Amino acid sequence: MGVQLRLNPCSSSSAATSPSTFHNGTPYFCKKFNFLPFRTQPLNWVSGIYSRIQPRKHFEVFSSNGFPLNAVSVQDVQVPLTELGSGDTTVSITVIGASGDLAKKKIFPALFALFYEDCLPENFVVFGYSRTKLSDEELRIMISTTLTCRIDKRENCDAKMEHFLERCFYHSGQYNSEDDFAELDYKLKEKEGCRVSNRLFYLSIPPNIFVDVVRCASLKASSTSGWTRVIVEKPFGRDLESSSELTRSLKKYLTEEQIFRIDHYLGKELVENLSVLRFSNLVFEPLWSRDYIRNVQFIFSEDFGTEGRGGYFDHYGIIRDIMQNHLLQILALFAMETPVSLDAEDIRNEKVKVLRSMRPLQLEDVVLGQYKGHSKGAKSYPAYTDDPTVPNGSITPTFSAAALFIDNARWDGVPFLMKAGKALHTKRAEIRVQFRHVPGNLYKRNFGTDMDKATNELVLRLQPDEAIYLKINNKVPGLGMRLDRSDLNLLYKAKYRGEIPDAYERLLLDAIEGERRLFIRSDELDAAWALFTPLLKELEEKKIAPELYPYGSRGPVGAHYLAAKHNVRWGDLSGDD
């Protein structure tokens, strides 16, 4: 390959040293999150570490095909200037699997919400990539049906939507074709022009093609001047072995700092508030231990079944789909020691310590269930195996409850109960902290023999109707001494008028900014799978049949026996919420 020295038309000292501009050329606050999302000085975010961009040189070494020697793509193209703005950096977001449900229902709406709230930089572009043949305009029509003006009716949302859609483009290609990704790279360069390009790839695709896409994107469509990051959706394998193999394969093409393993539950408002509640309120942190907490419950329930997703769900089941990731991640955040700082690595270090301290799961501490058909009045509800995408005779659980223990000084002996299920009586996700009985309670006669009714309970309701409430005992007004259980309640929709951001909005913004606190590190993932893999293998080897429960019920009876075994009563079944 010959080497020549040539003037780079995209290099100029004035462009390199001028500050980045934003909407209307001025700094602004991201209204939804109340912070300044992008710096007003040019920044280089390679590997998530902020540093000043040095003025670019007028001359660079080029190969004979006209590209810098450090470039990843080797296409023979000339990149035209764009009209997207005068800033010297740009963010290109490529949604791989753009024609799928997740992209249409969650990712594109989240990107629009960020744009609407001025949380994206002035120079950004969104590309959809999938095998489906679509034009740019067809993509815009497709995603426009899921974009909503739900946030702030006072501003011209329709105009904002039109401006957002103007930034959306499409490229059709195969997921394992380097040539197709090279063509995507060319289109991205067209839009990026001569600015420093930062690229984010969102893998909204089945896990069996993760590695093909990462290989092609890394080799042919990585940024040559800024950062490149990849968001990976769960599932991250089916067990420790497959998860480790996936991590090894991804790291052939990416560093750990470039991989953002997303668990959207970590982006929920109440999960974010969990650490704030504990570490910034003196009333709670001293109580956060075995001395005062009797048990902790992590509850996830849906009031619908697989609804045609049975084929996917049957391959994983409720333990892999919900418990091993969503609920276990929340448990680790709840139980971790105080981190050194709010830095991502400090927080994730503490989470890993919790996961590695957990006692191996025993089969006798796990209950499995599967919903069956049920009729209520004139309406009939199907069984899990009635789903045409589910194999006949499937014993995949749609419900599971488990008792877990953390063998460390803070939590020794405290049962952490998880419960997750589909086709139950209600839709909810919550954390319930039940405190110990008051020693020598002076008012125990007023509660009768059931002292559980006198137990204080802290509840964080993640969804729906986000709330934090503390159950306390108090005297009913009057001449007698009658006690009542009441709630000190923070209902978010009553206290805060603003719209609560969707979890995907928060996580996408964090990925763009290089903030990894709410994403899962590889050793964290290994520790989570190490806890559940032996149990999953035992269940599959012994072909444990799940207990059947009616569609729309409270789940299998075995879950109540499991709680009773550990002297616990499920908080969501008390009937006083």
Salt bridges, closest charged atoms under 4 A:
ASP118 OD1 - HIS23 NE2 3.90
ASP118 OD1 - LYS160 NZ 3.23
GLU137 OE1 - ARG140 NH1 3.61
ASP152 OD1 - ARG154 NE 3.09
GLU155 OE2 - LYS31 NZ 3.02
GLU178 OE2 - ARG215 NH1 3.02
GLU183 OE1 - HIS171 NE2 3.67
ASP185 OD2 - LYS189 NZ 2.63
ASP185 OD1 - ARG199 NH1 2.57
GLU192 OE1 - ARG199 NH2 2.86
ASP212 OD1 - ARG215 NH2 3.57
GLU245 OE1 - ARG248 NH2 2.88
GLU256 OE1 - LYS251 NZ 3.14
GLU256 OE2 - ARG261 NH1 2.85
ASP263 OD1 - HIS326 ND1 2.59
GLU269 OE1 - ARG506 NH2 2.53
GLU272 OE2 - ARG506 NH1 3.65
GLU272 OE1 - ARG517 NH1 2.96
GLU285 OE1 - ARG278 NE 2.74
GLU285 OE2 - ARG410 NH2 3.74
GLU302 OE1 - LYS422 NZ 2.66
ASP321 OD1 - LYS234 NZ 2.96
GLU337 OE2 - ARG410 NE 2.79
GLU345 OE2 - ARG348 NH2 2.54
GLU345 OE1 - ARG521 NH1 2.57
GLU350 OE2 - LYS353 NZ 3.39
ASP365 OD1 - LYS565 NZ 2.97
ASP365 OD1 - HIS566 NE2 3.01
ASP407 OD1 - ARG359 NH2 3.00
GLU430 OE2 - ARG428 NH1 3.12
GLU430 OE2 - ARG432 NH1 2.62
ASP450 OD2 - ARG569 NH1 3.18
ASP452 OD1 - ARG294 NH2 3.27
ASP452 OD1 - HIS437 NE2 3.30
ASP452 OD2 - ARG569 NH2 3.94
GLU457 OE2 - ARG432 NE 2.92
GLU457 OE1 - ARG485 NH2 3.73
ASP465 OD1 - LYS493 NZ 3.45
ASP487 OD1 - LYS471 NZ 3.52
GLU499 OE2 - ARG150 NH1 3.31
ASP502 OD1 - LYS106 NZ 3.43
GLU505 OE1 - LYS32 NZ 2.35
GLU505 OE2 - ARG150 NH2 2.44
GLU515 OE2 - ARG517 NE 3.90
ASP523 OD1 - ARG521 NE 2.79
GLU524 OE2 - LYS351 NZ 2.66
GLU538 OE2 - LYS542 NZ 2.83
GLU540 OE2 - ARG238 NH2 3.62
GLU540 OE2 - ARG320 NH2 2.86
ASP572 OD1 - LYS419 NZ 3.09
ASP576 OD1 - LYS471 NZ 3.76
ASP576 OD2 - ARG485 NH1 3.43
ASP577 OD2 - ARG428 NH1 3.55
ASP577 OD2 - ARG432 NH1 2.94
ASP577 OD1 - LYS471 NZ 3.33
